[in-house]
Amino acid sequence: MPKIIPISELKKTSEISEMCKGASEPIFITKNGYGDMVIMSVETYEKYDYMSMVYRKISEAEKSIAEGRVKEALKSLDAARSKYGL
C-alpha cells in the first residue's frame, strides 16, 4: 500500500529520508488534502527508470514487428556466423 504523508511532515528530513530508504515504492506528499509531490529513494528511482527503459524497448520492438522490420532468427544467426567466421 502506498505511503501518503502531508507536506508539513517534510520538516522532519531525517525521518523522511529513512522512510524513503525503507520503502520500495514512491511516497506521495499531499497539500491541503490533494496530491502534490512524489518522493523516493535513489534506489527506487533507478528501479523505476530501468523499468521505464525496458517498457520503451518492448514498445519499440512491438512497433518494429508490426511494421515488418524483422528478420528470422536462424537467418540472422547464420549471417552473423558467416560474417565473423564462427
C-alpha positions as CSV (number, residue, x, y, z in Angstrom):
1,M,0.0,0.0,0.0
2,P,1.5,3.4,-0.9
3,K,2.6,5.8,1.8
4,I,0.9,9.1,1.8
5,I,2.0,12.0,4.1
6,P,1.1,15.7,4.4
7,I,3.6,18.3,3.2
8,S,4.0,19.5,6.8
9,E,5.9,16.3,7.5
10,L,8.7,17.3,5.2
11,K,10.2,19.3,8.1
12,K,11.4,16.0,9.5
13,T,14.1,15.5,6.9
14,S,15.9,12.6,8.6
15,E,12.8,10.7,9.2
16,I,11.6,11.2,5.6
17,S,15.0,10.1,4.3
18,E,14.8,6.9,6.4
19,M,11.2,6.4,5.2
20,C,12.3,6.7,1.6
21,K,15.1,4.3,2.0
22,G,12.8,1.7,3.7
23,A,10.1,2.0,1.1
24,S,10.1,0.1,-2.2
25,E,7.6,2.5,-3.7
26,P,7.4,6.2,-4.0
27,I,5.9,8.2,-1.1
28,F,3.1,10.6,-2.0
29,I,3.0,14.1,-0.5
30,T,-0.3,15.9,-0.1
31,K,-1.1,19.6,0.3
32,N,-4.5,20.6,1.6
33,G,-5.7,17.0,1.1
34,Y,-4.7,16.8,-2.6
35,G,-1.7,15.0,-4.2
36,D,1.2,17.5,-4.7
37,M,4.5,15.7,-5.0
38,V,6.1,12.3,-5.0
39,I,9.5,11.4,-3.4
40,M,11.6,8.3,-3.4
41,S,15.0,6.9,-2.7
42,V,17.6,6.9,-5.4
43,E,17.4,3.1,-5.5
44,T,13.6,3.2,-6.1
45,Y,14.1,5.9,-8.7
46,E,16.7,3.8,-10.5
47,K,14.4,0.8,-10.4
48,Y,11.5,2.8,-11.9
49,D,13.9,4.4,-14.5
50,Y,15.2,0.9,-15.5
51,M,11.7,-0.5,-15.9
52,S,10.6,2.5,-17.9
53,M,13.6,1.9,-20.3
54,V,12.6,-1.8,-20.6
55,Y,9.0,-0.9,-21.4
56,R,10.2,1.6,-24.1
57,K,12.4,-1.1,-25.7
58,I,9.5,-3.5,-25.7
59,S,7.3,-0.9,-27.3
60,E,9.9,-0.2,-30.0
61,A,10.2,-3.9,-30.7
62,E,6.5,-4.4,-31.0
63,K,6.4,-1.4,-33.4
64,S,9.2,-3.0,-35.5
65,I,7.3,-6.3,-35.6
66,A,4.0,-4.5,-36.6
67,E,5.9,-2.7,-39.4
68,G,7.5,-5.9,-40.6
69,R,11.1,-4.7,-39.8
70,V,12.2,-8.1,-38.5
71,K,14.4,-11.0,-39.6
72,E,14.1,-14.7,-39.0
73,A,16.3,-15.6,-36.0
74,L,18.1,-18.5,-37.8
75,K,18.9,-16.4,-40.8
76,S,20.3,-13.7,-38.6
77,L,22.5,-16.2,-36.7
78,D,23.7,-17.7,-40.0
79,A,24.6,-14.3,-41.3
80,A,26.5,-13.4,-38.1
81,R,28.4,-16.7,-38.2
82,S,29.4,-16.2,-41.8
83,K,30.4,-12.6,-41.2
84,Y,32.6,-13.4,-38.2
85,G,33.7,-16.9,-39.2
86,L,32.0,-18.7,-36.3
